[in-house]
Amino acid sequence: MNSDKSIWASLPVPAFIIDVEDRITDVNSAGEGFLNASQKSVLGHPVWDQIAVDAPLEEAFERARKQGTPLFVNDVDVGSGNRSPLQCALQIAPLIGHQGSMIMIITPRELAGRMTRGNTVKSAAQSAIGMAEMLAHEIKNPLAGITGAAQLLSMNISPQDLELTDLIVAESRRIVKLLEQVEQFGNLSPPDFKPVNIHDVLDRARRSALLGFGAHMRIIEDYDPSLPLAYGDPDQFLQVVLNLLKNASEAADPKGGTIRLRTYYEHSFRLRRSDGSGHMLPLQIEIIDDGPGLPEKIRGDIFDPFVSGKENGTGLGLALVSKIISDHDGWISAESVPGRTVFRISLRRAPKEASEITAQESAE
């Protein structure tokens, strides 16, 4: 029996036991995280009061119960009163040895999709680093010679031709600036891991944005005050948040818009690698804006290098963000429709020992 409880608690996806009257009689820890509610608060309640499924499921559910057969439902929106819907797959089956009881497992597609893309994004980022180093070496030096030659020519030509040399100099400098961004992408140092109060990072980024590129925006804080410390490099986290705030601000209407910074804890999110290993990523940060949304043709590739929705964008900003989060063994995803774009970052919490050392240092 203890072994059964251990297996039940270890399931990485939300799972529920439902009795003959459609009431919840048990829920695992991942299910508590999915509902954002404790086991005690949901036991005995009708399952369809706690879980909202965007599909006419009750009839098929009852038929599966009477016939003693499993029921599979793919690609439906599933939510609760405490969280927005996620596209999920549902697996429902009779509970052997308990007449009329059913077990229901919910598999969020968001998590499954994000896991399969992990290695691809990281590999693309590493390839771009090699390209960055090559570009910087092979192009930057000749550009300096071209710029110098154009400046020398400008000293001995007519005013009518001066516009041409000015154009050569301006475009050469623009390319050098791009290469400097490419070099930054390639030369990013490994993270200096330490316990980080993610709310301090978000506040620094918010203040910086409101004093500069986001002065026309309204930035709302929606923080979970009980959120534990994250584990990572605070300066690199700041770079990530500033990049995402800058993108949202530039995409907004010139008259302004709203960005919401949201943090919360999700028990059920676990990163699994292809070798079967993995770790929990319970700390969630969402940067939500009400802008026009990401261009549809690039929504699935926005974290790839050199993919940009901006007219003169380099396509390195979000690739750099993805690389930083990947170096922290975290995850980042994006959902976008016109009027609502959400970038979600999932991070590790700091080890208990490291958090205790940080607390002692602060006290001193």
Backbone hydrogen bonds, N-H to C=O, Kabsch-Sander energy under -0.5 kcal/mol:
donor,donor_aa,acceptor,acceptor_aa,energy
5,K,1,M,-2.1
6,S,2,N,-2.1
7,I,3,S,-2.3
8,W,4,D,-2.6
9,A,5,K,-2.5
10,S,6,S,-1.5
11,L,7,I,-0.9
11,L,8,W,-0.7
16,F,104,M,-2.5
17,I,26,D,-2.4
18,I,102,M,-3.3
19,D,23,R,-2.7
22,D,19,D,-2.0
24,I,45,H,-2.5
25,T,17,I,-2.9
26,D,17,I,-1.1
28,N,15,A,-1.8
32,E,28,N,-1.9
33,G,29,S,-2.1
34,F,30,A,-2.1
35,L,31,G,-2.3
36,N,32,E,-1.3
37,A,32,E,-1.8
42,V,38,S,-0.8
42,V,39,Q,-1.0
43,L,39,Q,-1.9
44,G,24,I,-3.5
45,H,42,V,-2.0
47,V,22,D,-3.0
49,D,46,P,-1.5
50,Q,46,P,-0.9
50,Q,47,V,-0.7
51,I,47,V,-2.4
52,A,79,G,-2.6
53,V,51,I,-0.6
54,D,77,D,-2.7
55,A,53,V,-2.2
57,L,55,A,-1.8
61,F,57,L,-2.7
62,E,58,E,-2.5
63,R,59,E,-2.0
64,A,60,A,-2.2
65,R,61,F,-1.9
66,K,62,E,-2.3
67,Q,63,R,-2.4
68,G,64,A,-1.1
69,T,64,A,-1.6
71,L,92,I,-3.4
73,V,90,L,-2.5
76,V,88,C,-2.2
78,V,86,L,-2.9
79,G,52,A,-2.4
80,S,83,R,-1.4
83,R,80,S,-1.0
86,L,78,V,-2.4
88,C,76,V,-3.3
89,A,107,T,-1.9
90,L,73,V,-3.5
91,Q,105,I,-2.4
92,I,71,L,-2.9
93,A,103,I,-2.2
95,L,101,S,-2.5
96,I,94,P,-0.8
98,H,95,L,-2.0
101,S,98,H,-2.1
102,M,18,I,-2.9
103,I,93,A,-3.0
104,M,16,F,-2.8
105,I,91,Q,-3.0
106,I,14,P,-2.7
107,T,89,A,-2.8
107,T,105,I,-0.5
109,R,87,Q,-3.0
110,E,87,Q,-0.8
112,A,108,P,-1.6
113,G,109,R,-3.3
114,R,110,E,-2.0
115,M,111,L,-2.0
116,T,112,A,-1.7
117,R,113,G,-1.1
118,G,114,R,-0.5
118,G,115,M,-1.2
121,V,117,R,-2.3
122,K,118,G,-2.1
123,S,119,N,-2.4
124,A,120,T,-2.3
125,A,121,V,-2.3
126,Q,122,K,-2.2
127,S,123,S,-2.1
128,A,124,A,-2.1
129,I,125,A,-1.6
130,G,126,Q,-1.6
131,M,127,S,-2.0
132,A,128,A,-2.5
133,E,129,I,-2.2
134,M,130,G,-1.8
135,L,131,M,-2.9
136,A,132,A,-2.6
137,H,133,E,-1.8
138,E,134,M,-2.7
139,I,135,L,-2.3
140,K,135,L,-0.6
140,K,136,A,-1.1
143,L,139,I,-1.9
144,A,140,K,-1.6
145,G,141,N,-1.5
146,I,142,P,-2.3
147,T,143,L,-2.7
148,G,144,A,-2.3
149,A,145,G,-2.5
150,A,146,I,-2.4
151,Q,147,T,-2.1
152,L,148,G,-2.1
153,L,149,A,-2.4
154,S,150,A,-1.9
155,M,151,Q,-0.5
155,M,152,L,-1.1
156,N,153,L,-1.8
157,I,154,S,-0.5
161,D,158,S,-0.8
162,L,158,S,-1.1
163,E,159,P,-0.6
164,L,161,D,-1.0
165,T,161,D,-1.3
166,D,162,L,-2.4
167,L,163,E,-1.7
168,I,164,L,-2.1
169,V,165,T,-2.5
170,A,166,D,-2.7
171,E,167,L,-2.6
172,S,168,I,-2.1
173,R,169,V,-2.3
174,R,170,A,-1.9
175,I,171,E,-2.0
176,V,172,S,-2.2
177,K,173,R,-2.4
178,L,174,R,-1.9
179,L,175,I,-2.5
180,E,176,V,-2.2
181,Q,177,K,-1.7
182,V,178,L,-2.2
183,E,179,L,-2.7
184,Q,180,E,-2.1
185,F,181,Q,-2.0
186,G,182,V,-1.9
187,N,183,E,-2.2
188,L,185,F,-0.5
193,F,191,P,-1.0
194,K,232,G,-1.3
196,V,230,A,-2.6
198,I,196,V,-1.0
200,D,197,N,-1.0
201,V,197,N,-1.4
202,L,198,I,-2.3
203,D,199,H,-2.3
204,R,200,D,-2.2
205,A,201,V,-2.3
206,R,202,L,-2.6
207,R,203,D,-2.5
208,S,204,R,-2.2
209,A,205,A,-2.5
210,L,206,R,-2.5
211,L,207,R,-1.3
212,G,208,S,-0.5
212,G,209,A,-1.2
214,G,209,A,-2.5
215,A,212,G,-1.7
217,M,214,G,-2.1
218,R,257,G,-2.7
219,I,217,M,-0.5
220,I,218,R,-0.6
220,I,259,I,-3.1
222,D,261,L,-3.0
227,L,224,D,-2.0
230,A,196,V,-3.1
231,Y,348,R,-1.3
232,G,194,K,-2.4
237,F,233,D,-2.5
238,L,234,P,-2.3
239,Q,235,D,-2.0
240,V,236,Q,-2.0
241,V,237,F,-2.4
242,L,238,L,-2.7
243,N,239,Q,-1.9
244,L,240,V,-2.1
245,L,241,V,-2.7
246,K,242,L,-2.5
247,N,243,N,-2.2
248,A,244,L,-2.1
249,S,245,L,-2.4
250,E,246,K,-2.5
251,A,247,N,-1.8
252,A,248,A,-1.0
256,G,253,D,-2.7
259,I,218,R,-2.9
260,R,288,I,-3.2
261,L,220,I,-3.2
261,L,259,I,-0.5
262,R,260,R,-0.7
262,R,286,E,-2.8
263,T,222,D,-1.9
264,Y,284,Q,-1.8
266,E,282,P,-2.7
267,H,265,Y,-0.5
269,F,266,E,-0.9
270,R,268,S,-0.7
271,L,279,H,-2.7
272,R,270,R,-0.5
273,R,277,S,-3.3
276,G,273,R,-1.8
279,H,271,L,-1.6
281,L,269,F,-2.4
283,L,347,L,-1.9
284,Q,264,Y,-2.7
284,Q,282,P,-0.6
285,I,345,I,-2.5
286,E,262,R,-3.2
287,I,343,F,-2.5
288,I,260,R,-2.5
288,I,286,E,-0.6
289,D,341,T,-2.2
290,D,258,T,-1.3
298,I,295,P,-1.6
299,R,295,P,-0.7
299,R,296,E,-0.8
301,D,298,I,-1.8
302,I,298,I,-0.5
302,I,299,R,-0.5
304,D,301,D,-2.1
306,F,315,G,-1.7
307,V,304,D,-1.2
307,V,315,G,-0.9
308,S,306,F,-0.6
313,G,310,K,-0.8
320,L,316,L,-2.5
321,V,317,G,-2.0
322,S,318,L,-2.6
323,K,319,A,-2.1
324,I,320,L,-2.5
325,I,321,V,-2.4
326,S,322,S,-2.4
327,D,323,K,-2.6
328,H,324,I,-1.0
329,D,326,S,-1.9
330,G,325,I,-2.7
331,W,346,S,-2.1
333,S,344,R,-2.1
335,E,342,V,-2.3
337,V,340,R,-2.5
339,G,291,G,-2.2
340,R,337,V,-2.7
341,T,289,D,-2.1
342,V,335,E,-3.2
343,F,287,I,-2.1
344,R,333,S,-2.5
344,R,342,V,-0.6
345,I,285,I,-3.2
346,S,331,W,-3.3
347,L,283,L,-2.6
350,A,229,L,-2.7
355,S,351,P,-2.2
356,E,352,K,-2.1
357,I,353,E,-1.9
358,T,354,A,-2.2
359,A,355,S,-2.2
360,Q,356,E,-2.1
361,E,357,I,-2.3
362,S,358,T,-2.1
363,A,359,A,-1.9
364,E,360,Q,-1.8
